[in-house]
Amino acid sequence: MLERHDPADSRRLVSTMPESTSTDVADAVTAARDAAPEWAAMPPSRRASLLEKAASVLADQADDIAVEIVQEMGKPIGAARMEAGRAPKNLELYAAEAVRLTGATYPSDDSGATVYSTREPVGVVGVITPWNFPLNLASRKIGPALAAGNTVVFKPSPMTPRVGERLGAAFHEAGFPPGVVNTIHGHSAGAALVADQRVDAVTFTGSTATGQRIHAAMGLDRRVQLELGGNNPVVVLADADLDAAADVVARSSFTMSGQACTAAGRVLVATEIFDELLERVVARAEAHQLGDGRTEGVTMGPLVDERSLIDVSRSVSDAVAAGASVATGGRRVTDNGLEHGWFMPPTIVVDVDPTMALVHDEVFGPVVGFERVDGLEHAIALANDNRYGLTSAICTRDIAAAHEFSRRIEAGTVRVNRPTVGAAFNAPFGGIKMSGTGTHREQLGPTVMDFYTSLRTVFLGG
C-alpha cells in the first residue's frame, strides 16, 4: 500500500493507494491492447467529444483537486489552482487535434498512381509522469495520445497517487470505453510497464537517471519520448535593468521551491554589476514566506520529501566545502511551526566556480549559484559547458546580444528578459543533450501529434 504524507507536516497521512503488482501491470497492458482496435476505429469526432467530457469532469472538480495537489506535493494553493484549471484546457486543446489529423498528397511520376500519406496511432502508449506537475503534465501526454487513437496505461508518481487517480477516473466518468485508459501505481510499476514489449511507446518526464534506464530498455523497435533534468542558466549582462533582472532570477530559481526541471540553477553575472544584482536577489529571496501551501500569505511550500531535503542540503554543503559561500538560506527551516515539514529556504551560493558539482548537477530545490563573467562570450562558454540543455535566459537591453545568445546557447528554450520556468501550451517544448530525446521532444505546438502517430505512405494505382 502506498502511503503519502503531507510534506508540510509529515505527521499527516493525506492519501493511500494500492501498489500495483507486475500482474496488475500486465493486465492493464492487456486491457489496453484489447481496446486498441475499436478505439482507433472510432470516428475522430467521437474521440474529441469524449475528451471534452473528461475536461468538463476535471473542471467541475478543480477546486478539490487543487487542495489535493497541495496536500500531496506542497505547492502553494494559487499555483495548484492554476494547474487544476490548466489541465481541462489541455484536454480541450487536444480534443481538437483528433479531427485535425491529416496526411498529404504527393506528385507522382507515374500518371496512373496517387501517392498520399495517412497518420495512424502507434498503439499502446505508456505514460509515466512526475509529482511536481501531477495533473498538467499527465494531461499533456494522455490527451494527444487518446486523440490520435492510441490506448493508454498511465503511471503517476508515487508522490501524488490521489491526483493521478483523479485524472484516470475522469476519463472513466466521461464514458471512455473499458481498457482505453488504465491507471497503475507504485515504485516498481513503471519498470514493469517499460519492460512489457506489448507497449508500443513510452512518454516519460522525470530524472535523467531514470530516463536513461527507460531509453536503454525500449530498444530500436519501440518509440520513446523523454523530458529530463536541467541545470538552467540565466545570463545577466552589464546593461540589464537590474530590478527586472532580479525578478527574472528570483522567479527562475525559487518558483515552486525550485522543484521544476526548468528552474534556474546558475546565474552568470557581468562582474561590474555582480554585487548590485546579488543584493537585489537576496532581498527577494528573503521576502518569501514559507509554510503550508493552503495558508494565506505563503509564497513557498516545502520540498516534496525528506530525501529531497537531504539531497538539496548536501548540494549546498558540498559547494561550501569546495570554497563557495552562502549569501542567504542554506539550512533547513524548523521554526515558526515548520519543524515537521521539509522546508528549505531560498538559497543563494556565491564564489561558485565551474568545477563545482552545483554548476553541473541538477539540484531540484530553491538553490542557485552565482558566477562572475566578463561578458557575453564568457557567459555563453560557461553556460554551454554543461551536460544539460533544457531552458535558458538572458537579461539585456541589447537586442543584438539577445539574438547572439539565442543562436549559440545549447538549450531547447531561450527566454529574453523572462524567467526560465514555464512553457507555452501551444509552442514546442523540450531539451537537448542530457535533458531529453531531441528527436521526440514533447511538442506542445502544431507538431504535438508527431510522437503519437506513425506516418503511412500509400501508392494507389488505377
C-alpha positions in Angstrom: 0.0 0.0 0.0 1.3 3.4 -1.0 1.0 6.0 1.8 1.6 9.7 1.1 2.2 12.1 4.0 1.9 15.9 3.7 5.3 17.3 3.0 4.4 20.4 5.0 3.7 18.2 8.1 4.9 14.7 7.8 2.7 13.5 10.6 -0.4 13.9 8.4 -1.3 11.0 6.2 -3.1 12.5 3.2 -3.6 9.6 0.8 -3.2 5.8 0.3 -3.3 3.8 -2.8 -2.8 0.1 -3.6 0.6 -0.6 -5.1 0.3 -2.4 -8.5 1.9 -5.7 -8.9 3.6 -7.0 -12.0 0.4 -9.0 -12.7 -1.6 -5.8 -12.4 0.6 -4.0 -14.9 0.4 -6.9 -17.4 -3.4 -6.9 -17.0 -3.5 -3.2 -17.7 -1.4 -3.6 -20.9 -3.7 -6.5 -22.0 -6.8 -4.3 -21.5 -5.2 -1.5 -23.5 -4.2 -3.8 -26.3 -7.7 -5.4 -26.4 -9.3 -2.0 -26.5 -7.0 -0.5 -29.1 -8.6 -1.6 -32.4 -12.0 -0.3 -31.5 -10.7 2.9 -30.1 -8.5 3.6 -33.2 -11.5 2.9 -35.5 -13.8 5.3 -33.5 -14.7 8.4 -35.5 -12.4 11.2 -34.6 -15.3 13.5 -33.6 -16.4 10.9 -31.1 -12.9 10.7 -29.5 -12.9 14.5 -29.4 -16.3 14.6 -27.7 -15.1 12.1 -25.0 -12.0 14.2 -24.3 -14.2 17.3 -24.0 -16.4 15.4 -21.5 -13.3 14.4 -19.5 -12.2 18.1 -19.5 -15.6 19.0 -18.1 -15.3 16.5 -15.3 -11.9 17.8 -14.3 -13.2 21.4 -14.4 -16.0 20.6 -12.1 -13.5 19.0 -9.6 -10.8 21.7 -10.0 -11.2 23.2 -6.5 -11.0 19.9 -4.8 -8.1 18.7 -6.9 -6.1 21.9 -6.2 -6.3 21.2 -2.5 -5.2 17.6 -3.1 -2.2 18.8 -5.1 -1.1 21.0 -2.1 -1.6 18.1 0.3 0.4 15.6 -1.7 3.3 17.7 -3.1 3.2 21.0 -1.3 2.9 23.8 -3.8 1.0 27.0 -2.8 -2.7 26.9 -3.4 -2.6 29.6 -6.0 -0.2 27.6 -8.1 -2.2 24.5 -7.5 -5.4 26.2 -8.7 -3.7 27.3 -11.9 -2.6 23.8 -12.6 -6.1 22.3 -11.8 -7.6 24.9 -14.2 -5.0 24.3 -16.9 -5.5 20.6 -17.3 -9.1 20.7 -18.6 -8.0 23.3 -21.2 -5.2 20.9 -22.2 -7.7 18.2 -22.9 -9.9 20.6 -24.9 -6.9 21.6 -26.9 -6.0 18.0 -27.8 -9.6 17.1 -28.4 -9.5 19.4 -31.5 -6.4 17.6 -32.7 -8.4 14.4 -33.1 -10.3 16.0 -36.1 -7.2 17.8 -37.5 -5.1 14.7 -38.1 -4.3 14.8 -41.8 -1.9 13.4 -44.2 -0.7 14.8 -47.5 -0.7 14.0 -51.2 2.4 14.0 -53.3 3.2 14.5 -57.0 3.9 11.2 -58.8 5.9 10.4 -61.9 3.5 7.6 -62.5 0.5 9.3 -64.1 -1.7 6.4 -63.1 -0.9 6.5 -59.4 -2.0 8.7 -56.5 0.5 9.0 -53.6 -0.7 10.0 -50.3 0.1 9.6 -46.6 -2.0 9.0 -43.5 -1.4 9.3 -39.8 -2.0 6.1 -37.8 -2.0 5.6 -34.0 1.1 3.9 -32.7 -0.8 1.5 -30.4 -0.5 1.3 -26.6 1.2 4.3 -25.0 2.8 4.1 -21.6 2.6 7.5 -19.8 4.9 8.0 -16.8 4.7 11.3 -15.1 6.3 13.2 -12.2 4.9 14.7 -9.0 5.8 18.4 -9.5 3.0 19.0 -12.1 0.9 15.9 -11.4 -2.1 17.0 -13.4 -0.8 19.3 -16.0 2.0 17.1 -17.4 -0.1 14.0 -17.4 -3.0 15.7 -19.3 -0.4 17.0 -21.8 0.6 13.4 -22.6 -2.6 11.5 -22.2 -4.7 14.0 -24.2 -2.8 13.8 -27.5 -2.3 10.0 -27.1 -6.0 9.4 -26.9 -6.9 12.0 -29.6 -4.6 10.1 -32.0 -6.4 6.9 -31.4 -4.0 5.2 -29.0 -4.9 3.5 -25.8 -3.0 4.4 -22.6 -1.5 2.8 -19.5 -0.9 5.7 -17.0 1.5 5.5 -14.1 1.5 8.7 -12.0 4.2 9.4 -9.4 4.0 7.5 -6.1 4.3 11.0 -4.5 0.9 12.1 -6.0 -1.2 8.9 -6.3 -4.5 10.5 -5.4 -4.1 13.3 -8.1 -3.2 10.6 -10.6 -6.2 8.6 -9.7 -8.4 11.6 -10.1 -7.2 12.1 -13.6 -7.6 8.4 -14.5 -11.1 8.4 -13.0 -12.2 11.5 -15.0 -11.8 9.5 -18.3 -14.0 6.7 -17.0 -16.6 9.1 -15.7 -16.6 10.8 -19.1 -17.6 7.5 -20.7 -14.4 6.2 -22.2 -14.7 2.5 -23.2 -13.1 0.0 -20.9 -9.4 -0.5 -21.4 -8.8 2.8 -23.2 -7.3 4.5 -20.1 -5.7 2.3 -17.4 -4.1 3.6 -14.3 -1.4 1.7 -12.3 0.5 2.8 -9.2 3.8 2.2 -7.4 7.5 2.4 -7.4 8.1 -0.8 -9.5 5.1 -0.4 -11.8 7.0 1.9 -14.2 9.8 -0.6 -14.8 7.3 -3.4 -15.4 5.4 -1.2 -17.9 8.5 -0.3 -19.8 9.7 -3.9 -19.9 6.4 -5.1 -21.4 7.1 -5.5 -25.2 3.4 -5.0 -26.0 3.8 -1.3 -25.1 4.5 0.4 -28.4 5.6 3.8 -27.0 6.6 5.4 -23.7 6.5 9.1 -22.8 8.3 10.0 -19.6 9.0 13.2 -17.7 11.4 12.9 -14.8 15.0 12.5 -13.8 17.8 11.9 -16.3 18.9 8.8 -14.5 15.5 7.2 -14.8 15.2 8.4 -18.4 18.5 6.7 -19.3 17.2 3.4 -17.9 13.9 3.7 -19.9 15.8 4.6 -23.1 18.0 1.5 -22.7 15.0 -0.8 -22.1 12.9 0.4 -25.1 15.3 -0.7 -27.8 15.1 0.1 -31.5 11.7 -1.2 -32.3 9.7 0.9 -29.8 9.1 4.7 -29.6 10.3 6.7 -26.6 9.9 10.4 -25.6 12.0 11.6 -22.6 11.8 15.0 -20.9 14.5 15.0 -18.3 16.6 17.2 -16.0 18.2 20.6 -16.3 20.6 23.0 -14.6 19.4 26.0 -16.5 21.5 29.3 -16.8 20.4 32.9 -16.5 22.9 35.3 -18.1 22.7 38.9 -16.8 24.7 41.4 -18.9 26.0 44.7 -17.6 23.4 46.7 -19.5 20.4 44.9 -18.0 17.7 46.6 -15.9 18.8 45.3 -12.5 15.4 45.3 -10.8 13.8 43.4 -13.8 16.8 41.0 -13.9 16.5 40.4 -10.1 12.8 39.5 -10.7 13.8 37.1 -13.5 16.5 35.4 -11.4 14.2 35.0 -8.3 11.3 33.7 -10.3 13.5 31.3 -12.2 15.2 30.0 -9.1 12.6 29.9 -6.4 9.3 29.3 -8.1 7.7 26.1 -6.7 10.6 25.8 -4.3 12.9 25.3 -7.3 11.3 21.9 -8.0 10.9 22.3 -11.7 13.1 21.0 -14.5 13.0 24.5 -16.0 14.2 26.2 -12.8 17.5 28.1 -12.9 20.4 26.6 -11.0 23.1 29.1 -12.3 23.2 32.9 -12.7 26.1 34.1 -14.8 26.5 37.8 -14.0 28.7 40.5 -15.5 31.4 41.3 -12.9 30.6 45.0 -12.9 27.0 44.5 -11.7 27.5 41.4 -9.7 27.2 42.9 -6.2 24.3 45.1 -7.1 22.3 42.2 -8.6 23.2 39.9 -5.7 21.8 42.4 -3.2 18.5 42.6 -5.1 18.1 38.9 -5.5 18.9 38.3 -1.8 16.2 40.7 -0.8 13.6 38.9 -3.0 14.7 35.5 -1.6 14.4 36.7 2.0 10.9 38.1 1.3 9.4 34.6 0.7 7.0 33.3 3.3 7.5 29.6 3.8 4.7 27.4 5.1 1.7 25.1 4.3 0.6 26.0 0.8 -3.0 26.3 2.0 -2.2 29.1 4.4 -2.9 32.7 3.3 0.3 34.6 2.5 2.5 31.6 2.0 4.6 32.0 -1.2 6.8 28.9 -0.9 5.9 25.4 0.2 8.1 22.5 1.3 10.3 20.2 -0.6 8.5 17.0 -1.7 10.0 14.7 0.9 12.9 14.2 3.4 15.1 12.6 0.7 14.9 15.7 -1.4 15.7 17.9 1.6 18.8 15.8 2.4 20.0 15.9 -1.2 19.4 19.7 -1.6 21.1 20.4 1.7 24.1 18.3 0.7 24.5 20.2 -2.6 24.9 23.4 -0.6 27.3 21.9 2.0 29.4 20.3 -0.8 29.7 23.7 -2.5 30.8 25.4 0.7 33.3 22.7 1.3 34.7 23.3 -2.2 35.2 27.0 -1.5 31.8 28.7 -2.1 29.9 30.7 0.5 26.2 31.2 1.2 24.7 34.6 0.8 21.3 33.7 2.2 19.5 30.5 3.2 21.3 27.2 3.1 19.8 25.5 6.1 16.5 23.7 6.8 13.8 25.8 8.4 12.4 24.4 11.6 11.0 27.4 13.4 7.5 29.0 13.3 5.8 25.7 13.4 7.6 24.2 10.4 9.6 21.6 12.3 7.5 18.7 10.9 7.8 19.7 7.3 10.6 19.5 4.7 11.3 23.2 4.3 14.4 24.7 2.6 14.6 28.5 2.2 15.6 30.2 -1.0 19.4 29.8 -1.0 22.0 31.8 -2.9 25.5 30.4 -3.2 28.3 32.7 -4.3 32.0 32.3 -5.1 30.9 29.5 -7.4 33.4 28.2 -10.0 32.9 25.9 -13.0 34.5 22.9 -11.3 31.8 22.6 -8.6 29.0 20.0 -8.7 26.5 22.7 -8.1 27.3 24.1 -11.6 26.9 20.7 -13.4 24.3 18.8 -11.4 20.6 19.3 -11.2 19.7 20.3 -7.6 15.9 20.4 -7.8 15.4 22.7 -4.9 15.5 26.5 -4.2 19.3 26.8 -4.6 21.1 28.9 -7.2 24.8 29.6 -7.7 26.1 33.0 -8.8 29.1 33.1 -11.2 31.1 36.1 -12.4 31.5 36.5 -16.2 33.5 39.0 -18.3 30.8 39.5 -21.0 28.6 37.6 -23.5 31.3 35.4 -24.9 32.5 34.2 -21.5 28.9 33.7 -20.4 28.0 31.5 -23.4 31.1 29.4 -23.0 30.4 28.7 -19.3 26.7 28.2 -19.9 27.3 25.6 -22.6 29.9 23.7 -20.5 27.1 21.6 -19.1 25.6 18.2 -19.8 22.1 19.6 -19.8 20.3 21.8 -22.3 16.7 22.4 -21.4 16.0 26.1 -20.9 18.0 29.3 -20.6 17.5 33.0 -20.2 19.4 36.3 -20.8 18.7 39.7 -19.3 19.9 42.5 -21.5 18.7 45.7 -23.3 20.9 44.8 -26.3 18.8 43.1 -28.9 21.9 42.0 -30.9 23.3 40.3 -27.8 19.9 38.6 -27.2 19.9 37.3 -30.8 23.5 36.1 -30.5 22.8 34.3 -27.2 19.6 32.7 -28.7 21.6 31.5 -31.7 24.5 30.0 -29.8 23.2 28.8 -26.5 22.8 25.0 -26.2 19.2 24.8 -24.9 15.8 23.8 -26.3 14.2 27.0 -25.0 15.6 30.6 -24.8 13.9 33.4 -22.9 14.9 37.0 -23.2 14.2 39.1 -20.1 11.9 36.4 -18.9 12.2 33.6 -16.3 13.4 30.2 -17.3 10.3 28.5 -15.8 7.1 27.6 -17.6 6.0 26.6 -21.1 3.5 27.9 -23.6 0.8 25.3 -24.2 0.9 25.9 -28.0 4.6 26.1 -28.6 7.2 23.3 -28.9 9.0 22.4 -25.6 11.9 20.1 -24.9 15.6 19.8 -24.3 18.8 18.7 -25.9 21.9 16.9 -24.6 21.0 15.1 -21.4 17.8 17.0 -21.0 15.8 14.7 -23.3 15.4 12.9 -26.5 15.7 15.7 -29.1 14.2 13.5 -31.8 10.9 13.1 -29.9 10.6 16.3 -27.9 7.4 17.0 -26.0 6.0 19.2 -28.7 3.1 21.3 -27.5 2.5 23.2 -30.7 1.4 22.2 -34.2 3.7 19.1 -34.2 2.3 17.7 -30.9 0.9 14.6 -32.7 4.1 13.5 -34.3 5.1 11.3 -31.4 1.7 9.7 -31.0 1.2 8.8 -34.7 3.0 6.9 -37.4 3.1 8.1 -41.0 2.0 5.6 -43.6 2.6 6.3 -47.3 0.1 4.8 -49.8 0.7 4.4 -53.6 -2.8 4.0 -55.2 -2.8 2.7 -58.8 -5.6 2.6 -61.3 
